[in-house]
Amino acid sequence: MRNSSQPVMLITDDDRSFRETLAEVFERRGFEPILAASGEEAIQVTQNTTVHVALFDFHMPQRTGLESITACRSMGINIPYILLTGALDQTIATQAESIEIFSLLEKPVSIQIVTGVVKEAMSSHYPWYELER
């Protein structure tokens, strides 16, 4: 059962254990996590559910995280997007900057860093978020 006061976080990564770990971390911090194993699945989620913040892995089969974010934005889903990658290079950084993602994080990433970036993203995008914390 969905608690409407909880912000919804989409976590998209083809690594099941990574996305489930992040889901546990953010659920304890008051988020309702929705998990997607692929970019296609994530796009479907954003079409059918109100999502407040999204984390995407860059390297996934069929569609990269950047391609998935671009598709979501083209549908008018303007939320903070956080991209994670285990192989950060200048090309990925430039592409991420060009589509104005909120943050680009390199894996492995500490829980402290990713939770801090999500809190910053939520606070900057949703005035109500800080009031509830």
N, C-alpha and C positions, 0 to 999 in steps of 0.2 A: 504494500500500500504506500502510495507516494505522499510524502509530507510536503505540502505546497510551499512551506517556508524555507525548505532546504534548497540551496543553489544546486543546479544539476551540472555535473562535470562529465564530459565525454572523454574517455581514455581509449585511444586507438593505437594498438601495437600488435604486431603479429606474434610477439613473444607472450604466451599466455601467462607465465608466472610473473613477468614484469607488470603486465596490466592488472593482474589480480593483486599484486603487492601494492601498487599505487591505489587501487580501489580501496583496500583496507586502510591505508594511510589517510586518504581523504574522507572516507566515511567517518572515521574517528574525529575528523575536524569539521563535521557538520555538512558535508556534501552528500548528494545522492549520485553515486557514480553509475554511469552507463558504459559498458565495455563493448568495444568493437575490435574484431580481429583483422579487419581490412579497411581500406579507404572506401570501398563500395558500401560496406556495412555502415560505416560512419556517416556517409552521405545520406543513406536511408534514415538513420536515426535523426539527423538534423532536419529532415523533411517532415518527420512525424512527431517530434518532441521538442519542447522548448529547452534549449541548452544554454547555459550561462558562460561556460568556459570550456575550451577543448585542448587536450594534449594529443599531439600526433607524433608518432615515430616517423622519421624520414624514410628509412629503407623498409619497404613492404612490397610484397608481390603485386603485380598488375598495376598499381597506382601508388606513387610516392605520397608521403605526407603533404608535400608542397602541392602536388596535383590535386589531392583531396581537399585541402584548404581552399585552393583556387576555385574548385567546383562549388564548395559551400558558399564562398563569397559571391560567386556569380548568381546564386539563388537568393541573395539578399540576406544571408545569415552573417551578420556583422557582430561577432562576439570576439573576445580576446582568444587568440590562437597561440599556443605554445608548441614549438617544434623541438623534438629531441632527436639527436643523431649520434651514432657511435663513430662516425667518420666525418667530422666537421672539416670542411675545406672552404676556400674562398668562393668557389662557385656556389655552394649551398648557401653560404652567408649572403652573397649578393642576391640570389634568387629569393631568399627569405625576406630580405630587406625590401625587395621590389614589390612584394605582395603585402608588406606592412604587417607582418606577424608581430605579436606582442613581445615575444622573447624566443631566442634560440639557445638551447641548452645542449651541452655535450655530455653524452653518456660515457662512463657511468656518472650519474648525478646524485648528489647527496639528497636525502629526504629534506634536510634543512633548506637547501637551495630551492628545490622544486616547490616546496610548500610556501616559501617566501615569495617566489615569483607568482604563484597562483594568487596569494593574498594581495599582492600589488596589482595584479591584473583585475581582480574583482573590485578592489577599492577604487581603481582609476576608471572603471567602466560603469560601475553601479553605485550611485550615491547611497543607496539603502544598505549596502553590504556592511560598511563600517558601523552603521547604527545598530546592527543586529549583533555585533561581536562584542 
